[in-house]
């Protein structure tokens, strides 16, 4: 890869770990904070990478072990041209990383595709999850997809737009945030995706959106959806951008229906990149949520 994250300076001041996966490819992951601290596992979506969580890492790495993988095909991870870029494989990659780091008592934070991936991992490992934080995502079936994203699923045209023109990542910088992102932040999001070859993951994620049973990841998503009820006893915080063009308030309503005890903060002025538009408010809500759930756990232990 030609992109060197050192060029981001203090925006992303860490050197990630490199995991040689069973597939033979390398996966990159931040591991920041005291190694014996409770882990906070943050899973990004498409077309972002661990850079999306940079401010949460800075805010919580003093008290938590912040583990933030780049999915295969994303960020600083390898971008193999021939690879099973499916929901099941991404979940398996998270399983492999969390097993090797021996992560337990996890605070799981998910956004975009990280929702299905993270909840897929959580359904398989409920005993390793302490609490869940949901940011504009889904982990259940839906027939709603923006026309512009659906258009990118067309054979040939999608590859031209996403891999050739980098239109998916560039459009997200405008459509996913309601505030104009600083130039250095825009460069951070685009940096790892500087060529046709390095955008393969973007296209494969779009192609894998499970809109009907003919898509390989449909069955995996159904299994995750059916397993969500087993996570209802876990404390959940939902921080939601109310101006999301993709995961709109109908998705929020479904999360509320499935997790009626969840604590919900809806930021009416924030978009899909809720951490960019309302980052400080999300941090404050998360910090209060952590303190409250720790206090409740302490009371239950006495």
Long-range contacts (C-beta under 8 A, 24 or more apart in sequence): 1-76, 1-79, 1-192, 1-198, 2-194, 2-195, 3-76, 3-191, 3-192, 3-194, 3-198, 5-76, 5-191, 7-187, 7-191, 8-51, 8-184, 8-187, 8-188, 8-191, 11-51, 11-54, 11-184, 11-185, 11-188, 12-51, 12-54, 12-188, 14-57, 16-50, 16-70, 16-76, 19-96, 19-97, 19-100, 21-72, 21-93, 21-96, 22-96, 23-72, 23-80, 23-83, 25-72, 25-77, 25-78, 25-80, 25-83, 26-77, 26-78, 27-69, 27-70, 27-71, 27-72, 27-77, 27-78, 27-93, 27-97, 28-69, 28-70, 28-75, 28-76, 28-77, 29-67, 29-68, 29-69, 29-70, 29-97, 30-57, 30-66, 30-67, 30-68, 30-69, 31-65, 31-66, 31-67, 31-101, 32-57, 32-61, 32-65, 32-66, 32-68, 33-57, 33-60, 33-61, 33-62, 33-63, 33-64, 33-65, 33-66, 34-65, 35-65, 36-65, 37-63, 37-64, 37-65, 38-64, 38-65, 38-105, 38-106, 38-107, 38-130, 39-64, 39-65, 39-66, 39-67, 39-101, 39-103, 39-104, 39-105, 39-106, 39-107, 40-64, 40-65, 40-66, 40-67, 40-106, 40-107, 40-109, 41-67, 41-68, 41-94, 41-98, 41-103, 41-106, 41-107, 41-108, 41-109, 41-118, 42-66, 42-67, 42-68, 42-109, 42-110, 42-114, 43-68, 43-69, 43-71, 43-94, 43-108, 43-109, 43-110, 43-111, 43-114, 43-115, 43-117, 43-118, 44-68, 44-70, 44-71, 44-74, 44-75, 44-111, 44-112, 44-113, 44-114, 45-111, 45-112, 45-113, 45-114, 45-115, 45-137, 45-205, 46-74, 46-112, 46-113, 46-168, 46-201, 46-202, 46-205, 46-206, 47-74, 47-168, 47-169, 47-172, 47-189, 47-193, 47-202, 47-205, 48-74, 48-111, 48-112, 48-172, 48-189, 48-273, 49-74, 49-75, 49-76, 49-189, 49-192, 50-75, 50-76, 51-75, 51-188, 51-189, 52-111, 52-189, 52-273, 52-275, 53-109, 53-275, 54-188, 55-275, 55-279, 55-283, 56-109, 56-275, 56-279, 56-282, 56-283, 56-286, 59-283, 59-287, 60-286, 60-287, 64-107, 67-97, 67-98, 67-101, 67-103, 69-93, 69-94, 69-97, 70-192, 71-113, 71-117, 71-201, 72-201, 73-200, 73-201, 73-202, 73-204, 73-205, 74-192, 74-201, 75-192, 76-192, 79-197, 79-198, 79-200, 79-201, 80-200, 81-197, 81-200, 83-204, 85-200, 85-201, 85-204, 85-205, 85-207, 85-208, 86-208, 86-216, 86-217, 86-220, 87-116, 87-117, 87-120, 87-208, 87-210, 87-217, 87-220, 87-221, 88-120, 88-216, 88-217, 88-220, 90-117, 91-117, 91-120, 91-121, 91-124, 91-220, 94-118, 94-121, 95-121, 95-124, 95-125, 98-125, 98-128, 103-128, 104-128, 105-130, 106-130, 107-131, 107-132, 107-133, 107-290, 108-132, 108-133, 109-133, 109-135, 110-134, 110-135, 110-137, 110-139, 111-135, 111-136, 111-137, 111-274, 111-275, 112-136, 112-137, 112-247, 112-272, 113-137, 113-205, 115-139, 116-221, 116-224, 119-224, 119-227, 119-228, 119-231, 120-220, 120-223, 120-224, 122-231, 122-234, 123-223, 123-224, 123-227, 123-228, 123-230, 123-231, 126-230, 126-231, 126-234, 129-231, 129-234, 130-234, 130-235, 130-293, 131-234, 131-235, 131-236, 131-237, 131-289, 131-290, 131-293, 132-231, 132-234, 132-235, 132-236, 132-237, 133-236, 133-237, 133-238, 133-239, 133-286, 133-289, 134-236, 134-237, 134-238, 134-239, 134-240, 134-255, 134-262, 135-238, 135-239, 135-240, 135-241, 135-274, 135-275, 135-282, 136-240, 136-241, 136-244, 136-246, 136-247, 136-251, 136-272, 136-274, 137-247, 137-251, 138-247, 138-251, 138-254, 139-221, 139-224, 139-225, 139-228, 140-221, 140-224, 140-225, 140-228, 140-254, 140-258, 141-210, 141-218, 141-221, 141-222, 141-225, 142-250, 142-251, 142-254, 143-211, 144-248, 144-250, 144-251, 145-209, 145-211, 145-246, 146-245, 146-246, 149-206, 149-209, 149-246, 152-203, 152-206, 153-206, 153-207, 153-209, 158-203, 158-206, 158-207, 159-203, 162-199, 162-202, 162-203, 162-206, 163-196, 163-199, 163-200, 163-202, 163-203, 164-196, 166-190, 166-193, 166-199, 168-199, 168-202, 168-203, 168-206, 169-193, 169-199, 169-202, 172-272, 172-273, 175-245, 175-271, 175-272, 176-244, 176-245, 176-246, 176-271, 176-272, 176-273, 176-276, 177-271, 177-272, 177-273, 177-276, 177-277, 178-241, 178-243, 178-269, 178-270, 178-271, 178-277, 179-276, 179-277, 181-276, 185-276, 228-258, 228-259, 229-258, 231-259, 232-258, 232-259, 232-261, 235-263, 235-289, 235-293, 235-296, 236-261, 236-262, 236-263, 237-262, 237-263, 237-265, 237-285, 237-286, 237-289, 238-262, 238-263, 238-264, 238-265, 239-265, 239-267, 239-274, 239-278, 239-281, 239-282, 239-285, 239-286, 240-264, 240-265, 240-266, 240-267, 240-270, 240-274, 241-267, 241-270, 241-271, 241-272, 241-273, 241-274, 241-277, 241-278, 242-266, 242-267, 242-268, 242-269, 242-270, 243-268, 243-269, 243-270, 243-271, 244-271, 244-272, 244-274, 245-271, 245-272, 246-272, 247-272, 263-289
